[in-house]
Amino acid sequence: MLNNVTWFKQSAFFFNAETKRKIYIDPWDVPNTYPIADLIFITHAHFDHFDIGTIKQLSSDHTLIICPKDVAEELDANFKVISVKPGDRINPENIVKVEVVPAYNIDKPFHPKENNWVGYIFEINGRRYYHAGDTDRIPEMSDIRCDIAMLPIGGIYTMNIEEAVTAASDIGPQIAVPMHYGFEVGKHDDGEKFKKLSKIPVELLQPIRPFEK
């Protein structure tokens, strides 16, 4: 189910869709051997999710960037950009159907709800992939329907392991995939701890970049 998904580090992923279109989410520190993007999705403006150097590396004249309004305002006119907010439904370039969903903190200051930062639900190869972005466990998760839920577990800025376990149960995917640990926050073995506690089946991806913590 995850054969078409590559995890680089943190929340940075590459999807190789059945159409052979190249889709990146929050690309950061991507090796230069990876192909030019058709679509780049950014969840929010923090450096480990919105890295202009990596975006330039992966972009050509045809690359389309989908991102929140404040990120779009940081990109110059040379980029093709679509600005999105929670609640939007889009099908950019007729490549992939996407639902834009909220991502925010409830009791932390790092990702205010009013910023309209986002997560995404993608329909790829007949499956629904939820990339949560940087978020706490929020009430809107109970309405999300997906096959694969990619959830931050590192704590401090997002859910911790225990909160992410509960969020996975709220959502009820076929598979939960932990992310946002072992680099800026969290430890390299947090994924194993999440898997042990989760009532939802968990698949651990090995990052392309080595864990830093």
N, C-alpha and C positions, 0 to 999 in steps of 0.2 A: 504493500500500500504506500510505502514511502520510498520506493525505488527511484522515483523521479525528483526526490528532494535532497538537497545538499545544505548542510549547516556549516557556515564558516566560523562563527563565534557569536557570542552575545545573542542578538535577535536577528542576525543576518542570514538570509536563506536564498537559495536559488531553486527555482522550479523549472524543469524542462518539460513543458506541456506536450500533449500528444500531437499537437500541430507543429511541434519543433520550435515554437516560439520561446524566447528566453525571458523569464520573469524573475526579477530580484525584489526582495523585501528587505528594507533597512540595510542595504549593502555597506559593509565596513571591513576594511583590510582584506579585500578579495584578491587572491593571487591573479597576476596579469595573464595567466593562461586561460582564464574563463572568458566566454564569448561576450560580444557586445549585446546589450539588452534591447529587447523590444519594449518592455515595460519595466519601470522601476517604481515601486511603491514605498513611500516613506510614512511612518506612523506619527512621528513628532520631531521636534527641532533639536533634541539633545545630540551631542557630538557622536555618540556611539550608535546612533540611528540615522542621522543626517550628516554624512561625511562627503563634502563637496569634492574632495580629491577622488574618492572612489566613484562617485557619480560621473565625473568627467571621464575617468578611465573606462567606464562601461557604456558611455553614450556615443551615439552617432547622430546624424541628421534626422534619422527616423525614430530615435528613442523617445518614448513618451513617459513623462514623470507624473505620478499621481500622488498628491500630498495635501496636508492641511494648508489653510490659507497663509499662516505665518511662515511656513516653509517655502511656499510658492513665492512669497515676497522677497526671499533671500536669493532666489535663482534669477540669473540675468536673462535677457531676451533671447539669447542663443538657444535656450532650452525650450522644448515643447512641454507644456505643463497643463494639467487639469487640477484645479483646486477642489477638494472635497471636505465634507463635514459628516458627522454621525447622522445616519438616516438615509444617506444617498445610496442609490443603486445605479451602477454604471456597467457598461460593456465596452471598455476602451479598445478601439481599433477592431472590434468584433473578435478579440482574442480570448477574453475570459470574462465571465459574468462575476461581478463583485458587489457585495454588500458592505457598506461602510458602517462600522459600529463604534460605540463610545469606548474610550480607554482613559481612566482617570484615577486619582487617589481620593479616598474618602477621609482618611485621617493623617495624611502626609501632605507636605506643601509642594512636592516636586512636579506633579502632573495635575494641575487644577482642572476641574470639569469645564470651567468657562473658556479654557483654551481651545476646546473642540478638537483635541487630539484624538487619534483613532486607532482602531484595529480593523482588520479586513477579514471577510469570508469570501474565499475564492471557490468557484466551481471549476475543477481541473480533472480531466480524465474521468468524468462521471462521479467525482467525489467532492465533498465540501470540506475545505481546509480553513480553519479559523486561526488566524495569527492575531493574538490578543494585544500586541503592542505592550507598552508599559502601563500596567494597571493594577489596581487592587481587585479583590473579589467584589464585584459590583452587582446590583440587582438586575441589570439588563442581561447578565449572563444566563439567567434562567430562560430567556426567550431565544437563545442561540441554538440553532440546529446545525450540527456538523458531524462529519465522520471522523475528522482528526482535529484535535484542539492543541494548539501550540501555546503553552502557557509559561509566563515568567515565574521563576521560583526562588530567585536569589535574595529576596527581602530588601530592606532599607528603602529602595525606591519603588518597589513593587510588592506583590504578594510574596510571603515566605513559603516554605515547603508545605506547612500545615494548611495555610490558607489556599494554596493552589490545589491541594488534595480535595478540599471541600468544593472549590470552584469546578474542578473536573467532574465531581459528582452532580453538581448543579446542572452542568451542561449535558452530561451523558453521552460523550462521543464513543465511537468504537475504540479509538486509541487516543491517549494523551501523550504529548511530546513536551518534555520540559526544555526551557531555554532561559537565557539571561542569568546564567550562573557560571562560576568558574573563571570569570574574567574580571570585570570591574567590581562585581559583588558575588557573594556566595563562594562555595568551595567546589572543587572538581567532582567530589563524590555526592553532591546534593541530588543529582539525578537518581542515583541508586537509592537514596533515602526516600525520595518522592515515589519511586516505583514500589518500594516496600510498603509504604503507607496507603497507596492509592487503591481504591476499589475498582477503578477503571483500568483496563489493560494499558500498560505504558511501554512505549518503544523509545529507547535511548539512542540518539544519534551521536556519532563521534564527530566532533568539530574538525574542520580542515586545519584550523590553527590550533596549536597545542594549548591546553588549559594553562592559565597563568596563576591559579590559586589552588 
